[in-house]
Amino acid sequence: MHDKATRPLPPIAEAAPLHAVLACVFQVREGTLQVLLWQRARDPQRGRWALPGGRLDRREPLEQTIRRHLATKVDVRELSWLEQLATLGDPDRNPRHWELATAYLGLVPSNVDPRLPADTRWHPVDALPPTAFDHGTVIDLARERLRAKLSYTNLGFALAPAEFTIAELAAHYSAALGYRVSQTNLRRVLERRGAIVPTGELRRPGREGGRPASVWRFASRKLAVTDPFAVLRPPQRPSRRANGYRRSSTTVDR
């Protein structure tokens, strides 16, 4: 047995690592943030759930390769956002061979429903099945990147449909951030930043009744930094006062 420090190096012909690309694709579905995974049918780690991806083609740029793998393997073609997330370089991350992996964060708007292969499903990020290799770590990194960018950019455009009510948009932000976001605060913040604009249309109320809701859209569906110092914070825990407990509200800005 050899430990990592003393084990023999591979022959020179095998010294260069293989290079794979992975995509952590998120979508808000059924009110929760979900990730696209496929179930491995072969060893190693047969039966575990993996992020879609594949080998890098030396004739293609990285982004073109991952887009091709997503389109051909899991039929995901309508990405509203794709960005490079991390490079995974642990020499033992794949038990079969030395392999580097470049991971991407991808987003699909909630009004798109890709036709998935039988071995591929959406899974809530808070209730993941056993994941393969280091893919669980990639999902955590991608979720943190998404949450951060929702704070200081207009990236919400990539999660929501083209038009929405403020209630619908708040539900998307709540799912992505992992806590309830106030509709009033969200509208105030995004409108002040110039990130969303009204379409002038109204949405009829549902069976429960109520007033018609204004329809909004993002001012731009291209990524823009709208407030470089902003942070979307979860609600504060109630603080104790002399006369009892004070209920705190969700904070959506600095």
Secondary structure as UniProt FT lines:
FT   TURN            4..6
FT   HELIX           12..14
FT   STRAND          18..29
FT   TURN            30..31
FT   STRAND          32..39
FT   TURN            46..47
FT   STRAND          49..50
FT   STRAND          53..55
FT   TURN            58..59
FT   HELIX           62..73
FT   STRAND          81..88
FT   TURN            91..92
FT   STRAND          99..107
FT   TURN            110..111
FT   TURN            118..119
FT   STRAND          120..124
FT   TURN            125..126
FT   TURN            133..134
FT   HELIX           135..152
FT   HELIX           155..158
FT   HELIX           166..177
FT   HELIX           183..192
FT   TURN            193..194
FT   STRAND          196..203
FT   TURN            207..208
FT   STRAND          213..218
FT   TURN            228..229
FT   STRAND          239..241
FT   TURN            242..243
FT   STRAND          244..246
//
